[in-house]
Amino acid sequence: MKIRLLGTGTPKPSLQRMGSGYLIQIGGDVILFDHGPGAYHRMLEAEIQPTQVSHVFFTHLHYDHCVDYPRLLLTHWDHGAGNIPELKVYGPPPLKKMTELLFSREGAFGPDLIARTENPASLETYEARGGVLPRRWPEPEVAELRSGSVVEENDWRVTTTSVPHFQPQLVCYAYRFDAAAGSVAYSGDAAPCKAMVKLATDCDVLIHMCHAISGTGYATTETFAKAGSGHLDAARIAEESGAKCLVLSHISRQMDVPGIPERIVKEISHIYSGDIIWGEDLMEIPVGPPTPERLD
C-alpha cells in the first residue's frame, strides 16, 4: 500500500501547495480522496495516469477539494476509450446533481461531449486509442454517502463519518481507509470533534487539517472553532485517538515560514506522543515508523 500527498494547501493560490488531494494505491486500485486545484497535476507528477484511477471519495464540495474532478473524469473517460471500468465516485449530496450539471447533455461540458461522441475526427481518435464505435457517453458510478456509510471493495474498506465544518450549507465528511496493509484516517476539513477521534482510533496514519497556528488571527474566533482546526487541535485529536502517525495538511502560508514548522512540530510533540510529519506535496507517507535512509 502506498500513500501519497498530492495537495496539502488551502484555497489560497500557491505553486508550493496545491489544493487538497490524497492518493492510496493498493493492489490494482488507485483511490483518490479529494481532488482540488492542482491535485491532478501532482497526480501526473506522481506518475499516475487518470486512466489508472478507480475510485474517488470527496469529503465535501468546497472547490479547493473538488475543482479538478471534471478534468479527472473527462480524461479518464476520453483516454480510456471505453476499455476501462467507469470511475466510481463517492461523497456527500449533492454530488449526483453536481455531476449531472457538469456532464449531462445539457451540462457545462455537454457541447464538448457531444463533439467527442459525434464528430468524425474525434471518433477516429477514439478508434485509434482502441475504442469500438458507437462511442458511449461517460457514465460514472456516483454514490452519495451518509454518515456511517461503508464502502467495501477488493479487500479494503472505507468508513464515513460526519464532521463539523460548513454545515448547514455543506455536508462534510471524514473517511477512514482500512486494509490488511494498514489504516488511514483523513479528516477533510474538520473542527475538533469526538467523531474524528472515534474514526481515527488506533489508525496507522492520521491526515489532519492544520489550517492555522492555534490562538492566532482568526483562529481565535468562535466561528473558526466550529469550522476548522489549528495545530494544537490536530495534536489533541491524534493523541486522543491513539493514531500512530500524524500528518499535518491543509497548511496555510502563515506557517510556511522558515522556523515556524519546527516550532509547530515541537508544540505538537508536547501533546502528541506519536510520529509527526509536516506534509508536503508529493510526499510518500510510510505505514509504520519512519526509518532513516542508509548513510553512504
KOLKE-696592 format. One line per 10 residues: number of its first residue (from 1); for each residue x, y, z of N, C-alpha, C. Coordinates in pm, 1 decimal. Layout:
<segus>
NUM = X,Y,Z,X,Y,Z,X,Y,Z | ...
</segus>
This chain:
<segus>
1 = 84.6,-119.5,0.0,0.0,0.0,0.0,88.0,124.3,0.0 | 57.3,218.3,-88.2,128.3,345.0,-94.4,32.3,459.9,-64.6 | 80.5,556.0,13.7,3.9,675.7,46.0,81.8,795.6,-5.6 | 19.4,877.2,-90.5,85.6,995.9,-143.0,1.0,1119.9,-113.3 | 68.3,1227.2,-74.8,2.9,1356.6,-59.6,13.7,1429.2,-193.5 | -98.5,1457.0,-256.1,-96.8,1528.3,-383.5,-106.4,1678.8,-362.2 | -197.9,1721.2,-276.6,-215.3,1863.3,-249.2,-235.5,1885.5,-101.6 | -154.3,1971.7,-42.6,-156.0,1991.8,102.7,-189.6,2136.1,140.6 | -245.2,2211.6,44.9,-267.3,2353.6,67.4,-410.3,2389.7,100.9 | -440.4,2514.7,83.4,-569.4,2574.6,117.6,-626.9,2638.5,-8.7
11 = -740.0,2709.3,-0.5,-789.6,2778.4,-120.2,-696.0,2888.6,-171.1 | -603.9,2934.2,-88.7,-509.9,3038.1,-130.5,-421.8,2986.4,-244.3 | -420.8,3052.0,-361.4,-338.2,3004.2,-472.7,-190.6,2994.1,-434.0 | -128.6,2884.6,-473.8,10.4,2859.0,-436.3,73.4,2764.7,-538.2 | 199.5,2788.0,-570.0,274.5,2694.2,-652.9,342.5,2588.3,-568.2 | 353.8,2613.7,-439.0,417.8,2519.0,-347.6,320.5,2412.3,-300.3 | 196.7,2453.8,-270.7,96.9,2361.7,-218.1,-29.8,2370.1,-302.6 | -65.2,2259.6,-365.2,-187.8,2253.4,-443.5,-307.0,2228.8,-350.4 | -428.7,2233.8,-407.7,-548.9,2208.5,-330.9,-553.9,2064.6,-282.1 | -642.3,2039.7,-189.4,-646.5,1911.6,-118.6,-656.9,1792.5,-213.2
21 = -573.0,1693.8,-190.6,-577.5,1570.3,-269.1,-483.6,1466.6,-210.2 | -532.0,1343.3,-198.6,-455.3,1235.3,-137.2,-478.9,1107.8,-216.8 | -378.7,1022.7,-223.6,-384.2,905.4,-310.1,-340.1,781.9,-233.3 | -415.9,675.3,-247.4,-377.1,545.0,-192.8,-375.8,444.1,-306.4 | -264.8,375.4,-322.3,-253.6,264.7,-417.8,-249.1,134.2,-340.0 | -337.8,42.9,-377.0,-339.3,-87.0,-311.1,-389.8,-190.6,-411.0 | -313.3,-297.4,-428.1,-348.5,-395.5,-530.0,-356.3,-327.5,-665.2 | -465.9,-349.1,-735.5,-485.6,-284.7,-864.6,-566.6,-158.0,-857.5 | -597.6,-110.8,-737.5,-682.0,7.1,-721.1,-599.4,132.1,-693.8 | -641.7,241.3,-754.4,-586.6,373.9,-726.0,-703.0,458.3,-675.8
31 = -695.9,498.6,-549.5,-807.1,562.2,-479.8,-767.9,703.6,-443.1 | -848.9,799.8,-483.4,-824.9,939.8,-450.8,-921.0,985.3,-342.2 | -868.9,1066.4,-252.0,-952.1,1134.3,-153.1,-937.8,1283.9,-178.1 | -1044.8,1343.5,-229.6,-1049.4,1483.0,-272.4,-958.2,1505.6,-393.7 | -993.9,1610.5,-469.7,-918.0,1638.0,-592.2,-931.6,1786.8,-623.2 | -865.1,1866.3,-538.8,-873.3,2010.9,-550.1,-782.5,2066.8,-657.9 | -776.9,2200.2,-670.4,-699.4,2262.2,-777.6,-551.6,2224.9,-771.5 | -502.0,2168.3,-881.8,-362.4,2128.1,-889.4,-335.9,1985.6,-847.7 | -432.2,1919.3,-782.0,-410.5,1780.4,-740.1,-392.1,1689.7,-861.6 | -462.3,1721.2,-970.1,-447.4,1643.1,-1094.3,-304.0,1653.4,-1145.2
41 = -249.6,1774.6,-1145.6,-111.7,1794.7,-1190.6,-14.1,1715.7,-1103.5 | -33.8,1722.5,-972.9,52.6,1646.1,-882.2,38.7,1495.5,-906.4 | -81.5,1451.0,-938.9,-102.7,1309.6,-968.9,-15.8,1265.9,-1087.2 | -10.0,1349.2,-1189.9,75.2,1318.8,-1305.0,222.4,1318.9,-1264.7 | 260.7,1413.5,-1178.9,399.4,1416.3,-1131.3,431.6,1290.7,-1050.7 | 330.8,1233.6,-986.5,349.5,1109.2,-911.1,345.5,986.8,-1003.4 | 338.0,1011.8,-1135.0,338.9,907.5,-1238.3,215.6,818.6,-1232.8 | 103.2,881.1,-1199.9,-26.4,814.1,-1205.0,-108.6,878.7,-1315.4 | -154.8,798.5,-1410.5,-237.7,847.6,-1519.3,-385.7,844.4,-1477.4 | -466.7,934.7,-1533.4,-609.1,935.1,-1495.8,-679.3,803.6,-1525.8
51 = -633.9,731.4,-1626.2,-695.7,602.8,-1659.7,-667.0,496.0,-1554.5 | -570.9,519.9,-1467.9,-540.4,424.6,-1361.4,-631.3,442.8,-1240.1 | -692.3,558.8,-1226.8,-773.3,588.0,-1108.9,-901.2,505.2,-1113.0 | -932.0,440.3,-1003.6,-1050.2,353.9,-998.6,-1162.1,413.5,-911.8 | -1125.9,483.0,-802.9,-1224.1,533.6,-707.1,-1186.7,674.1,-661.7 | -1288.2,756.6,-637.0,-1268.6,890.8,-582.3,-1367.8,911.7,-468.2 | -1317.9,962.8,-355.6,-1401.9,997.7,-240.9,-1386.6,1146.7,-212.5 | -1497.8,1219.0,-209.4,-1495.7,1360.3,-175.3,-1545.9,1380.0,-32.5 | -1471.4,1459.5,45.0,-1514.5,1486.7,182.3,-1627.2,1589.6,184.6 | -1616.0,1691.6,100.8,-1719.2,1795.2,90.4,-1695.1,1870.3,-40.2
61 = -1787.0,1958.0,-74.9,-1784.3,2016.4,-208.6,-1737.4,2161.9,-209.9 | -1650.7,2199.4,-120.2,-1574.3,2322.9,-136.6,-1483.0,2306.9,-258.3 | -1465.1,2415.2,-335.2,-1391.4,2399.8,-461.2,-1247.0,2355.7,-441.4 | -1186.0,2391.5,-327.8,-1046.5,2350.6,-309.3,-1032.7,2202.1,-279.2 | -1145.2,2130.0,-277.0,-1142.6,1984.5,-259.0,-1196.5,1908.7,-380.4 | -1252.7,1981.4,-479.6,-1317.3,1906.0,-588.7,-1306.0,1969.7,-726.5 | -1235.6,2081.6,-740.9,-1241.7,2152.1,-869.0,-1171.5,2076.8,-982.9 | -1080.9,1984.2,-952.5,-1016.7,1904.5,-1057.7,-1095.8,1779.0,-1093.7 | -1210.7,1760.7,-1032.5,-1298.3,1647.3,-1065.6,-1335.0,1643.6,-1213.6 | -1378.5,1754.9,-1275.4,-1413.5,1747.2,-1418.0,-1297.4,1701.0,-1505.1
71 = -1178.8,1754.0,-1480.6,-1062.9,1714.0,-1561.4,-1033.0,1565.4,-1544.2 | -1040.5,1517.9,-1420.3,-1014.1,1376.2,-1395.3,-1114.2,1288.6,-1468.8 | -1242.2,1318.2,-1453.4,-1343.6,1233.1,-1513.7,-1337.1,1237.4,-1665.8 | -1318.8,1356.3,-1722.2,-1315.8,1369.0,-1867.5,-1196.6,1294.8,-1928.6 | -1078.8,1308.1,-1869.5,-962.8,1239.9,-1928.1,-965.5,1089.7,-1898.8 | -1019.6,1050.1,-1783.6,-1038.1,907.6,-1755.0,-1125.6,844.8,-1861.6 | -1234.9,912.1,-1894.9,-1327.5,863.0,-1997.7,-1266.3,871.8,-2137.4 | -1209.5,986.4,-2171.2,-1159.4,1010.8,-2306.3,-1044.6,917.2,-2341.8 | -945.3,908.3,-2255.5,-826.8,828.7,-2286.0,-846.3,681.3,-2251.7 | -948.7,650.9,-2174.7,-980.4,509.9,-2150.8,-1043.0,442.6,-2271.0
81 = -1101.1,522.3,-2360.8,-1155.1,474.2,-2488.4,-1250.8,356.1,-2472.3 | -1328.3,357.1,-2365.2,-1427.5,251.9,-2346.4,-1370.7,118.9,-2303.4 | -1242.4,114.2,-2270.3,-1176.8,-12.7,-2238.6,-1141.0,-27.8,-2091.4 | -1184.5,64.7,-2008.3,-1161.1,55.0,-1864.2,-1294.0,76.8,-1792.6 | -1305.4,28.7,-1669.5,-1430.7,48.8,-1596.4,-1458.4,197.1,-1573.6 | -1585.7,229.9,-1561.4,-1623.6,367.5,-1530.3,-1570.0,405.7,-1392.4 | -1542.0,532.8,-1376.1,-1493.9,584.3,-1249.3,-1601.5,568.2,-1142.1 | -1562.0,522.6,-1023.4,-1653.3,511.6,-909.8,-1630.9,632.1,-819.2 | -1736.6,708.2,-797.0,-1726.7,836.7,-729.0,-1819.9,837.2,-607.7 | -1765.2,875.7,-491.7,-1840.3,875.8,-367.5,-1826.5,1011.0,-298.3
91 = -1928.7,1048.6,-225.1,-1920.9,1172.7,-149.5,-2055.8,1214.9,-97.6 | -2062.6,1334.2,-43.2,-2188.0,1383.6,14.3,-2281.8,1435.5,-93.1 | -2411.0,1443.4,-63.1,-2500.6,1514.3,-152.8,-2464.7,1663.0,-151.1 | -2483.8,1733.5,-265.5,-2549.1,1691.8,-389.6,-2449.9,1649.7,-498.8 | -2366.4,1549.6,-470.7,-2264.6,1506.2,-567.4,-2327.3,1459.7,-698.5 | -2440.4,1390.2,-691.2,-2505.6,1344.6,-814.3,-2552.5,1462.4,-898.8 | -2611.5,1560.6,-834.4,-2658.8,1677.7,-907.3,-2542.1,1752.7,-968.8 | -2432.6,1768.9,-895.0,-2315.4,1836.7,-948.5,-2261.5,1763.6,-1070.6 | -2255.9,1629.6,-1063.1,-2207.3,1550.1,-1175.3,-2297.6,1567.3,-1296.5 | -2427.5,1566.8,-1273.6,-2521.7,1586.7,-1384.4,-2506.0,1725.4,-1446.1
101 = -2490.4,1827.2,-1361.9,-2475.3,1963.2,-1413.5,-2345.4,1982.2,-1490.8 | -2249.0,1898.1,-1464.9,-2122.8,1903.8,-1537.3,-2124.6,1821.9,-1665.9 | -2181.0,1699.4,-1661.0,-2156.3,1602.7,-1767.4,-2279.2,1555.0,-1843.8 | -2397.7,1604.8,-1812.6,-2515.2,1567.4,-1891.4,-2512.8,1641.3,-2025.1 | -2601.4,1605.4,-2116.3,-2604.9,1672.0,-2247.3,-2633.3,1821.3,-2233.5 | -2706.7,1857.5,-2129.2,-2736.9,1998.2,-2105.4,-2639.5,2060.6,-2004.9 | -2538.9,1985.0,-1962.8,-2446.8,2031.5,-1861.1,-2334.8,2117.5,-1917.0 | -2246.3,2161.2,-1826.9,-2137.8,2252.0,-1864.1,-2048.3,2194.3,-1973.2 | -2024.1,2063.5,-1968.2,-1936.4,2001.0,-2067.8,-2015.4,1926.8,-2175.8 | -2147.7,1950.5,-2179.6,-2230.3,1886.6,-2281.0,-2183.3,1911.0,-2423.4
111 = -2156.1,2036.9,-2463.4,-2109.7,2060.7,-2600.5,-1981.0,1985.8,-2633.5 | -1887.1,1982.9,-2541.1,-1762.0,1908.9,-2562.0,-1790.9,1760.1,-2581.3 | -1873.7,1703.2,-2495.0,-1901.5,1560.2,-2502.4,-1980.5,1524.9,-2628.5 | -2071.8,1611.8,-2670.5,-2143.6,1588.3,-2796.4,-2044.0,1583.1,-2912.4 | -1949.8,1677.1,-2913.3,-1849.8,1678.2,-3020.0,-1763.8,1551.9,-3017.5 | -1723.9,1508.5,-2900.8,-1635.0,1392.6,-2890.8,-1706.0,1261.2,-2920.5 | -1837.2,1258.8,-2906.5,-1910.8,1135.4,-2937.6,-1973.2,1136.7,-3076.7 | -1963.9,1251.0,-3147.8,-2029.2,1259.8,-3278.6,-1937.3,1306.0,-3391.2 | -1837.9,1389.1,-3362.8,-1753.4,1443.1,-3468.7,-1661.7,1335.3,-3526.7 | -1652.6,1324.8,-3661.4,-1569.9,1219.7,-3722.8,-1423.6,1222.4,-3678.7
121 = -1365.6,1340.8,-3663.8,-1225.0,1348.4,-3623.5,-1205.6,1290.0,-3483.5 | -1299.0,1321.8,-3392.8,-1289.3,1269.3,-3257.7,-1310.8,1118.8,-3255.8 | -1403.1,1070.3,-3338.0,-1429.6,926.3,-3342.4,-1310.5,849.3,-3399.0 | -1239.4,908.4,-3494.7,-1117.6,845.3,-3546.7,-1012.2,832.6,-3436.5 | -998.2,938.8,-3358.5,-903.2,935.3,-3246.6,-943.4,829.0,-3145.2 | -1071.8,821.8,-3117.8,-1124.7,720.7,-3024.9,-1091.5,580.1,-3073.3 | -1112.3,553.7,-3201.2,-1080.1,421.0,-3257.1,-930.2,394.5,-3254.1 | -849.7,499.4,-3278.7,-704.3,483.4,-3275.1,-655.5,445.9,-3136.4 | -730.9,486.9,-3035.0,-695.5,452.2,-2896.7,-746.5,314.2,-2856.2 | -813.7,247.0,-2948.6,-864.0,113.4,-2920.8,-1011.8,106.7,-2892.2
131 = -1082.5,218.7,-2908.8,-1225.7,220.9,-2885.2,-1304.7,158.2,-2997.7 | -1423.3,110.6,-2965.3,-1513.5,49.2,-3063.0,-1641.1,133.2,-3070.4 | -1677.1,172.6,-3191.3,-1798.4,253.4,-3210.8,-1924.5,171.1,-3188.5 | -2037.0,232.0,-3149.6,-2054.1,374.5,-3121.6,-1991.4,414.4,-2988.9 | -1953.0,541.0,-2981.0,-1888.5,588.7,-2859.8,-1993.4,626.1,-2755.9 | -1981.4,565.1,-2635.9,-2078.0,590.3,-2529.0,-2043.0,715.7,-2450.5 | -2144.1,777.9,-2396.9,-2130.2,892.3,-2306.6,-2067.4,844.3,-2175.4 | -1989.8,927.9,-2105.8,-1937.4,885.1,-1975.4,-2050.5,859.7,-1875.8 | -2038.2,750.7,-1803.2,-2139.6,713.9,-1704.7,-2073.0,676.9,-1572.4 | -2015.5,775.4,-1502.2,-1951.7,744.2,-1373.9,-2052.3,685.5,-1275.9
141 = -2004.3,594.9,-1193.3,-2089.1,536.2,-1090.5,-2082.1,625.7,-966.1 | -2182.3,710.4,-950.0,-2181.8,809.8,-843.3,-2272.5,762.8,-729.6 | -2216.5,759.9,-608.4,-2294.5,720.8,-490.4,-2282.3,828.3,-384.6 | -2397.4,877.2,-337.5,-2397.8,973.9,-228.6,-2402.3,899.4,-95.9 | -2310.0,932.0,-8.1,-2295.0,861.6,118.1,-2362.8,936.8,231.9 | -2389.2,863.4,338.6,-2437.5,921.1,463.2,-2333.7,895.2,571.7 | -2344.1,969.6,680.6,-2257.9,940.8,793.8,-2282.2,797.3,839.6 | -2176.0,720.9,850.6,-2187.9,579.7,885.5,-2182.9,487.2,765.9 | -2189.9,541.6,644.9,-2181.7,457.8,525.2,-2046.5,388.1,518.2 | -2047.4,265.1,467.4,-1925.6,186.5,449.8,-1919.3,139.3,305.5
151 = -1805.0,159.4,241.4,-1780.6,110.0,105.9,-1675.3,0.8,116.3 | -1706.4,-119.5,68.3,-1613.3,-232.2,73.6,-1586.5,-284.5,-66.3 | -1459.6,-289.9,-102.6,-1420.1,-342.2,-233.3,-1279.6,-399.4,-225.6 | -1258.6,-514.1,-290.4,-1123.8,-566.6,-315.2,-1035.0,-567.9,-190.5 | -1087.7,-618.8,-80.6,-1012.3,-635.4,43.6,-974.6,-504.0,110.6 | -1048.4,-397.0,83.3,-1033.3,-272.6,158.6,-1170.5,-216.2,189.8 | -1173.1,-126.3,287.7,-1299.2,-70.4,335.7,-1281.2,77.7,367.6 | -1379.5,157.6,329.7,-1380.3,299.3,364.5,-1505.0,327.3,448.9 | -1484.1,388.5,564.4,-1592.1,423.6,656.4,-1609.3,575.2,658.6 | -1733.9,618.2,661.5,-1769.8,760.0,652.8,-1824.3,810.6,785.8
161 = -1784.7,929.9,824.5,-1847.6,993.2,941.1,-1862.8,1143.0,917.0 | -1969.1,1198.7,971.1,-1992.6,1342.5,959.4,-1902.9,1418.3,1057.4 | -1844.4,1528.4,1009.0,-1760.7,1613.1,1094.1,-1802.9,1759.0,1076.8 | -1786.4,1842.5,1180.9,-1827.3,1982.6,1170.5,-1732.1,2063.8,1084.3 | -1789.1,2136.0,988.3,-1708.4,2224.8,905.7,-1793.9,2342.3,856.6 | -1872.1,2322.4,750.9,-1951.4,2433.1,696.2,-2099.6,2397.8,689.5 | -2148.1,2325.5,788.3,-2290.3,2298.3,797.4,-2364.5,2427.1,833.3 | -2488.7,2446.9,791.5,-2572.0,2351.9,717.4,-2560.3,2364.4,565.5 | -2479.2,2458.4,516.9,-2472.9,2478.6,371.9,-2407.6,2361.0,299.5 | -2311.2,2295.5,364.1,-2243.2,2181.4,303.9,-2252.1,2060.5,396.0
171 = -2263.2,1942.7,337.2,-2248.8,1817.3,410.5,-2100.4,1782.3,408.5 | -2043.2,1756.0,525.4,-1898.0,1740.6,537.2,-1862.9,1609.2,606.3 | -1773.1,1532.7,543.8,-1735.2,1401.5,595.3,-1586.4,1391.8,620.9 | -1550.3,1295.2,704.3,-1415.1,1242.6,716.7,-1422.6,1094.9,679.4 | -1308.4,1038.9,640.7,-1305.4,899.3,596.9,-1195.3,821.7,669.2 | -1222.1,692.1,683.7,-1119.2,600.1,731.2,-1104.5,487.2,630.2 | -981.2,461.8,590.1,-949.2,353.7,497.2,-882.4,241.0,574.9 | -934.4,120.0,560.6,-878.5,3.6,629.4,-848.2,-107.8,530.7 | -729.4,-165.9,543.5,-690.2,-283.2,466.4,-592.0,-362.4,551.3 | -559.9,-481.2,506.2,-464.9,-563.2,581.7,-330.4,-493.1,595.1
181 = -296.6,-410.4,496.0,-167.0,-342.6,495.4,-160.5,-224.8,590.3 | -275.1,-175.0,634.7,-273.4,-61.0,726.1,-401.2,19.3,721.5 | -406.5,124.3,802.7,-526.0,206.7,812.6,-488.7,354.5,804.9 | -574.5,430.9,736.1,-553.0,574.4,718.1,-683.4,646.1,749.5 | -677.8,745.7,837.2,-792.6,832.5,863.7,-762.7,969.5,804.9 | -862.2,1026.8,738.1,-846.4,1158.0,674.8,-959.3,1248.7,721.1 | -923.7,1361.1,780.7,-1022.6,1448.1,843.8,-1103.4,1531.4,746.2 | -1053.9,1546.1,618.5,-1111.5,1651.0,536.5,-1090.1,1782.6,609.8 | -1184.5,1874.5,598.5,-1177.2,1999.3,675.1,-1269.9,1984.0,795.1 | -1211.7,1959.1,910.2,-1293.0,1928.5,1027.8,-1249.7,2010.2,1146.9
191 = -1345.9,2062.8,1218.9,-1319.9,2118.2,1350.9,-1303.7,2002.5,1449.2 | -1241.2,2025.9,1563.6,-1223.0,1918.3,1661.8,-1357.1,1858.3,1702.7 | -1363.2,1724.9,1705.5,-1488.7,1659.0,1741.8,-1461.4,1515.6,1786.0 | -1551.3,1463.0,1867.5,-1538.7,1325.2,1915.0,-1551.8,1225.4,1801.2 | -1631.2,1260.9,1697.8,-1649.1,1170.4,1584.4,-1516.7,1142.2,1515.5 | -1429.4,1245.8,1505.9,-1300.0,1225.6,1441.9,-1208.8,1140.0,1528.0 | -1214.8,1159.7,1657.8,-1136.5,1075.7,1748.9,-1176.6,929.5,1733.4 | -1306.0,904.7,1731.0,-1354.6,767.5,1716.4,-1314.1,707.7,1582.8 | -1328.2,785.2,1476.7,-1294.5,734.9,1342.6,-1146.9,698.3,1332.9 | -1060.6,777.7,1395.5,-915.5,758.7,1381.6,-856.0,665.8,1486.4
201 = -938.5,606.7,1571.1,-887.3,526.2,1681.5,-786.6,421.0,1634.8 | -664.2,430.0,1688.6,-556.0,333.3,1665.1,-517.0,319.3,1517.9 | -544.3,420.6,1436.3,-507.2,410.2,1294.8,-355.2,424.0,1278.9 | -304.9,373.4,1168.3,-161.1,384.5,1140.2,-122.4,526.3,1101.1 | -208.1,590.4,1020.9,-179.6,725.7,971.3,-305.3,810.1,985.5 | -290.2,927.9,1044.6,-397.5,1026.1,1051.9,-354.4,1150.2,974.0 | -424.8,1178.6,864.2,-401.2,1300.6,787.6,-503.7,1402.7,835.5 | -454.6,1509.4,897.4,-548.2,1601.3,962.2,-525.2,1745.5,919.9 | -636.1,1817.4,906.7,-631.7,1959.9,878.1,-548.9,2033.4,983.9 | -460.0,2121.5,935.1,-381.0,2206.4,1023.9,-374.8,2343.9,958.1
211 = -486.3,2414.3,962.4,-502.4,2534.0,880.8,-432.6,2656.7,937.8 | -406.1,2658.3,1066.5,-354.1,2780.2,1127.9,-276.5,2747.3,1254.1 | -197.5,2844.5,1298.2,-133.9,2835.8,1428.7,-241.7,2865.8,1533.2 | -268.9,2770.6,1616.8,-374.4,2787.2,1716.8,-350.7,2913.0,1799.4 | -459.5,2988.1,1822.5,-451.2,3106.3,1906.7,-401.8,3231.0,1837.8 | -396.8,3229.8,1704.3,-352.6,3347.9,1630.3,-457.9,3388.0,1528.1 | -465.0,3518.2,1498.0,-553.2,3568.0,1393.0,-695.6,3520.1,1410.1 | -760.0,3484.2,1297.0,-899.0,3439.6,1304.9,-912.8,3300.8,1364.1 | -799.1,3233.1,1391.6,-805.0,3103.4,1460.7,-843.1,3119.6,1607.1 | -859.2,3244.1,1653.0,-903.8,3267.4,1791.0,-1054.5,3283.7,1800.9
221 = -1124.3,3286.8,1687.3,-1267.3,3317.6,1689.7,-1352.1,3193.7,1713.8 | -1470.8,3215.1,1763.6,-1566.5,3105.6,1784.3,-1608.1,3044.7,1651.1 | -1616.6,3127.8,1547.7,-1652.7,3077.9,1414.4,-1550.6,2976.8,1364.6 | -1421.7,3009.5,1377.5,-1317.3,2916.1,1333.8,-1322.3,2786.7,1414.2 | -1347.0,2797.9,1544.0,-1350.1,2679.8,1630.4,-1457.0,2579.7,1588.2 | -1561.1,2629.4,1520.7,-1668.0,2541.5,1474.3,-1646.5,2491.8,1332.3 | -1542.2,2542.8,1264.0,-1527.3,2512.8,1121.5,-1393.6,2451.3,1083.8 | -1291.2,2467.4,1165.6,-1159.8,2419.9,1125.6,-1070.9,2389.3,1244.9 | -947.7,2345.5,1215.2,-853.8,2304.2,1319.8,-720.7,2375.9,1305.2 | -667.9,2418.3,1417.4,-531.3,2466.6,1424.8,-438.1,2354.2,1465.4
231 = -310.6,2387.8,1484.6,-212.7,2281.1,1506.6,-232.8,2208.7,1638.9 | -276.6,2279.3,1742.5,-298.4,2213.0,1870.9,-423.4,2126.2,1869.4 | -522.1,2165.2,1789.6,-640.8,2080.9,1771.8,-601.5,1947.4,1709.1 | -520.4,1953.2,1603.8,-475.4,1829.7,1537.9,-396.8,1742.8,1634.8 | -314.8,1805.6,1717.8,-236.1,1730.8,1815.6,-325.8,1655.8,1913.6 | -428.9,1722.8,1962.9,-518.9,1659.0,2060.1,-597.3,1544.7,1997.5 | -644.9,1564.7,1875.8,-718.6,1457.7,1807.7,-628.9,1335.4,1789.3 | -505.0,1358.4,1746.8,-412.0,1247.0,1726.0,-383.1,1173.6,1856.0 | -362.7,1247.7,1964.4,-331.7,1185.6,2093.0,-451.9,1109.6,2147.9 | -568.3,1170.6,2142.8,-687.7,1106.1,2198.7,-728.0,982.4,2118.6
241 = -700.8,983.0,1988.9,-738.9,868.7,1904.9,-638.1,755.2,1911.3 | -517.5,783.9,1957.3,-413.9,681.6,1958.4,-354.7,655.5,1821.5 | -368.8,752.2,1729.8,-309.1,737.2,1596.8,-158.1,723.3,1609.4 | -100.5,637.6,1526.5,44.2,612.6,1536.2,126.5,721.0,1468.8 | 68.5,785.4,1368.4,141.1,889.2,1294.7,44.0,1000.2,1257.9 | 82.7,1124.7,1281.1,2.3,1240.3,1245.6,68.3,1312.2,1128.1 | -7.0,1325.6,1018.6,38.7,1400.4,902.1,-38.5,1532.0,897.5 | 31.6,1642.8,903.6,-30.8,1774.7,901.6,-49.7,1820.7,757.5 | -171.2,1865.5,726.1,-200.6,1908.9,589.8,-299.4,2023.9,594.4 | -342.9,2068.6,473.8,-426.4,2189.1,462.2,-355.2,2304.6,532.4
251 = -228.6,2322.9,495.7,-137.7,2415.1,563.8,-141.0,2551.5,495.0 | -159.4,2655.6,571.9,-168.5,2791.5,518.3,-30.0,2855.9,508.5 | -23.8,2964.6,433.0,102.6,3037.0,417.7,153.4,3092.2,550.5 | 63.7,3113.2,644.0,103.1,3162.3,775.8,213.7,3077.0,835.3 | 209.4,2946.3,806.9,301.3,2852.2,870.3,420.7,2814.3,783.4 | 414.0,2846.3,654.2,522.6,2810.2,564.0,631.6,2917.1,564.6 | 686.5,2939.8,680.8,791.2,3038.4,702.9,905.7,2967.0,774.2 | 1031.0,2984.2,729.3,1141.3,2913.0,795.1,1139.0,2926.8,946.8 | 1147.7,2813.6,1012.7,1148.7,2809.5,1158.2,1012.9,2784.9,1220.1 | 905.1,2822.9,1149.8,770.9,2805.9,1206.5,727.9,2658.4,1207.1
261 = 749.3,2581.9,1098.9,711.8,2439.4,1105.7,780.5,2366.5,1220.7 | 907.2,2397.5,1244.5,979.7,2332.2,1353.5,916.9,2365.9,1488.8 | 878.4,2492.6,1503.5,812.9,2533.7,1627.9,679.9,2461.0,1645.9 | 603.4,2451.1,1537.5,472.4,2385.6,1544.0,487.1,2238.1,1579.7 | 581.5,2170.5,1514.3,604.0,2028.3,1543.6,645.8,2010.2,1689.5 | 730.2,2099.2,1739.0,772.2,2090.5,1879.2,653.1,2104.5,1972.8 | 566.0,2203.5,1945.7,450.0,2224.7,2031.4,353.0,2107.1,2024.1 | 337.2,2049.9,1906.2,251.5,1932.0,1892.9,308.6,1815.2,1973.1 | 440.6,1802.3,1972.1,504.3,1689.2,2041.9,484.7,1695.0,2192.5 | 451.3,1812.5,2247.1,422.7,1822.7,2390.8,285.4,1762.7,2425.3
271 = 201.5,1747.4,2322.5,66.3,1692.9,2341.7,55.1,1551.2,2286.6 | 115.8,1529.3,2169.7,100.2,1403.5,2096.1,230.9,1325.7,2097.5 | 222.5,1197.6,2130.2,342.4,1117.2,2151.2,384.4,1034.2,2030.1 | 307.7,1037.2,1921.7,341.8,956.3,1804.3,432.6,1030.2,1707.7 | 450.8,971.3,1589.4,531.3,1032.5,1484.2,456.1,1150.7,1423.0 | 527.8,1256.2,1389.7,469.0,1377.2,1332.9,533.9,1405.3,1198.8 | 451.7,1426.8,1096.5,502.8,1456.7,962.3,444.2,1589.4,916.3 | 530.7,1681.9,878.7,490.1,1809.4,820.8,465.2,1783.6,671.8 | 340.1,1777.5,632.5,305.2,1734.7,498.7,353.8,1830.0,390.3 | 398.7,1773.0,279.3,438.9,1847.7,160.6,382.4,1776.0,38.3
281 = 352.1,1851.9,-65.8,302.0,1791.9,-189.5,399.7,1685.9,-240.1 | 343.8,1573.2,-285.7,414.9,1459.8,-344.3,490.3,1374.3,-242.5 | 474.9,1403.8,-115.9,539.9,1322.4,-13.8,474.2,1184.8,-6.8 | 554.4,1080.1,4.6,502.5,945.2,29.0,509.0,917.6,178.7 | 396.9,874.3,234.4,384.3,856.0,378.9,403.1,708.6,414.0 | 495.3,676.8,502.8,515.2,536.5,539.9,401.7,484.8,627.5 | 373.5,356.7,613.3,283.1,288.6,706.2,371.9,217.0,805.4 | 383.7,272.5,923.6,479.1,222.8,1020.5,581.1,329.6,1050.7 | 664.2,308.9,1149.3,761.1,411.3,1191.7,853.5,450.2,1077.4 | 879.4,580.1,1060.2,973.7,621.4,956.8,1114.9,573.5,991.8
291 = 1188.3,531.8,890.7,1324.9,483.4,913.3,1422.7,564.3,829.5 | 1537.8,598.6,885.5,1636.5,677.4,809.9,1690.5,598.8,690.9 | 1728.8,670.9,586.9,1799.3,609.1,476.6,1940.0,568.3,523.4 | 2000.2,475.8,450.4,2137.7,434.7,481.3,2232.5,552.3,458.0 | 2323.7,573.4,551.4,2421.8,679.4,538.1,2536.6,629.3,451.8 | 2553.2,689.1,336.0,2660.4,647.9,242.3,2787.4,728.4,266.8
</segus>
